[in-house]
Amino acid sequence: MSKLAAQDKFLDLSDYGRTFGRFFAQQLKNTRFTPIHVTLLFGLSGLIAIYCILTKHYFLAGFFIVLKSGIDAADGELARLKKTPSYSGRYLDSVFDIILNFLFLMAICYVSKTSIWFTFLAFIGIQLQGTLYNYYYVILRTKSVGGDSTSKIFEYKTPKALPGESQQSVNILFRIYTIVYGTFDKIIHALDQQAYKVKSFPNWFMTLLSLYGLGFQLLIIAVMLPLGWIEFIVPFFIAYTLLLFALIGIRKAIIK
């Protein structure tokens, strides 16, 4: 099942790993591997990338960052193939993402001359960027006929476990999710409280918004590392956050 109805599909610049993810998921379809196993695997790929950054093997770091994005796409694909969607997998995926984002930047800070305070600012910027993308994307998904509805626009209440998963696991992971993402969600919602009233977002706007998708953010890092631009990664993402206000402005002015 696709996350979106046919008329709502758009060119997602952050979703370049989808083809690999589908291929990988197909290979695992008839095995005992679960989507959770795949999520753990993309976490491992991210940790290897961090090790490569710390040892200044930047080309390998870029490779494993991109591989992480490909594997990241596979867990959801496998869940759809096996018809085993779960809130546990959805929240674990998101928690792994924010932890790895933080560790990527801390590793870059450690091996470069970047200030730790600027690194924290870049991390906040990256999370706000990704939250804006997810906010609008989830709105589109929940209003798309026949689309995916595992994610919610407002995640304030612990969901009921789906068949095959433990309610206790859902409770714990949801709590962690709300702790690490709650503040970012509230900030973005405060900046555009009426977005959920929009019937649909134009494809061109979603493609533009996908510049803030996690996959595209990681691709930028993966390219900048082997080019020897490590000192510019943190300043870039701080400045890149300014696009957030332009995107919200476009939504408010044009998309009703």
N, C-alpha and C positions, 0 to 999 in steps of 0.2 A: 504494500500500500504506500502510495506517495504521500508526502507530508502536505501537499497542496493539490487543489483541483487544477485541471489542465489550463484553464484561463488565467490562473494566478501564478503559474510558474514563471520564473525570471532567471536571467543570467546571474548566478551567484558567484562572484569573484573569489569568495572565501571557500567555496566548496569544490576546489580543484581535486581534492582527494577522493571524491565520490566514486569515480570510475574504478580506482583501485579498491576502494572500500566494498563496492558491490562484488568485484571479482573475488576478493578475499572472503567475503561472507558466503559466496556460492561454494567455495572450497570447504567451508566449515558447516554447511547446511546439514549434512547427514552424519556429522560427528557428534561427540559428546561435549564439544566446546560450546559454551554459553556466551551470550553477550557480555556478561560480567567478566569472563575470562579475557575477552577481547579488550575490554576497558582496562583491565590490569596490564595487558600487553602494551597498550598505547602509553600507559604510565611508565612502563619500563623503558620504552623508546625515548620518552622525554628525559628520564634520569640519565640515560646514556648520553643524550645531547648535552646535558648539563656537565657531565664529566668531561666531555670533549671540549666544552668551553673553558673549563677550569684548567685543562692541560694544553689549551691553545691550539687544538686541532679543529680549526674553524670550519673547514670544508666538511669534515665528518659531522660536526655539530649541526651544520645546515642540513645535511642529508637526513639525520635522525629527527630533526625538527619537522621536516617535510613528511618523513615516514610516519611520524606521530600523527600528523593531520590525516594521512590516508587510513591509518588503523582506527583513528577516532571516528571516521565515517562508517567503519565496518560494524561497530557494535549495534548501532541502530538498524543497519541493513539486516544484520543477522536476526535481530529481534523481530523484524517484519517478516523475514523468510520463515522463521520458526513459529511465527504468530505467538511470541512470548513477550509482549511489551511489559515493562515494569517500571514502577516509580523508583525502585531501588537503583536500577541501572541508570535512569535519567539523572538522579541526584548524585550518584557516585561519579558519573562522567563529569558533571559540572564542578564538583568539589575537587576532583583531580586537576581539572583545567586551571582553576584559580591558584592551586598550590604550585603547579608547574610554572604558571606565568610568573609568580613571585620568585620562584627559584631561578628561572631563566634570567630575570633582571638582576637578582642578587649575584649570580655567577658573573654576569657582565660587569657589574659594579666592582666585584673582587679583582678581576683581571685587568680593569681599565682604571683611568684616573677620575672616573665619574664619582661625584659626591653621593653619599648614601641618601641624603635628603632629597636630592633631585631624582634618585632612583625610586624612592617611595612615591614621589609626585608622579613619575612616569607610570608606576604600577597603578595608582589611582586613576590616571588618565586612561590607561589601557582597559581597566575594568569598566569605566564609564562608557567608553566607546563600545565595548562588547555588549554592555547592558542595553544601550540604545538600540543596537542592531537586534538583539533578542526581543526587546519590548515590542518593536514594530513587527518583527517577524512572527512572534507568537500571536499577536493580534490578527495578522493576516491568516495564519494557520487555523485559528479557532473559528474564523468567519468563512473559511474556504469550504465549500460544499464537498464532502467526502474526504477532507484533509485530515491530518493527524491532530489528535486532541489530548495527548498525554501531558503536554505542557499547558500551564494556565497563565492568563494575563496577570492575575493577582494571586500569588502563592502565600496566602495567610493561614490556611487551614491544612492540617495534615490530611493527605488523601487516604482513602481506603485502599488497602493493598489489593493488587490485581491477582488473579489466579496464578499460583505457582511461586508467590513471594511471601515473605514473612511480614506481618504488620509491624513487628518490633523493629525490623531492619528499616522499614519505611519511616517509622517514627524517628529513629536515631539519625538517619541520613537527611531527613527533612529538617530536623533541628539544626544540624551542622550547616546545611544549605542556607537556611534563613539567617544564620549567624554571619556567614562569610559573604552572602550576597544581599542581605536585607537592606543595608544602608545605601548601596548603589542603586537598588531597585527604587527605593523611596526618593532618591535624588532625581532620577530620570522621570519618574512619575510626576514629581513636583514641577519639573520643567515642561512637561506636556501632559497635563491631566486629562485632556479631552481626546487624546489619540484613539482611545478604545471605541469612540463613537463613529470613527471613520468606517465606511462600509468596506472599502478595499483600498490598497495602495497600488499606484501604477507600477508596472514592471520596471520602467526606467528609474523610478525612485528607489525601488528595492535593490536594483543593481548598484546604484550609487551608494546606497546604505551598506552594501556588502563589503565596501572598503573597510568597514569597521568590524567585519566578522573575524572571529578568532583565527580562522585559517589564513586569511589575508594578512593579519597582524604578524603571525608566525612566519609567513612567507617573506615579509619585509625583513625580519630578523635573520632568517636563513640566507637571504641574499646579501645583507650588509656585513655579516660576519666574515665570509671568505674574501670579500672585497677589501677587507682591512678597515672598515668603517665602524669598528666597535665603539669608538669614542663618541660617535654621533647617534647611536641607537637611543639612548635615554633622552637627549635633547629633542630628537625627532618626534618621539611619542608624546612628549610634553606639548610640543607645537601642534602635532597632529590632532590633539584633543580639541583645538579651537574649531575644527570642522564640525564638531558636534552641534554648536550653536547655529551654524549655517543650515545643517540638515533639519534641525527642529524648526528653524525659521521658514524653510521651504514647506515643511509639512503644514504649518499653521497658516501660511499665506496662500498656498495653492491647493492642498489636498484636504478637502472638507468631508 
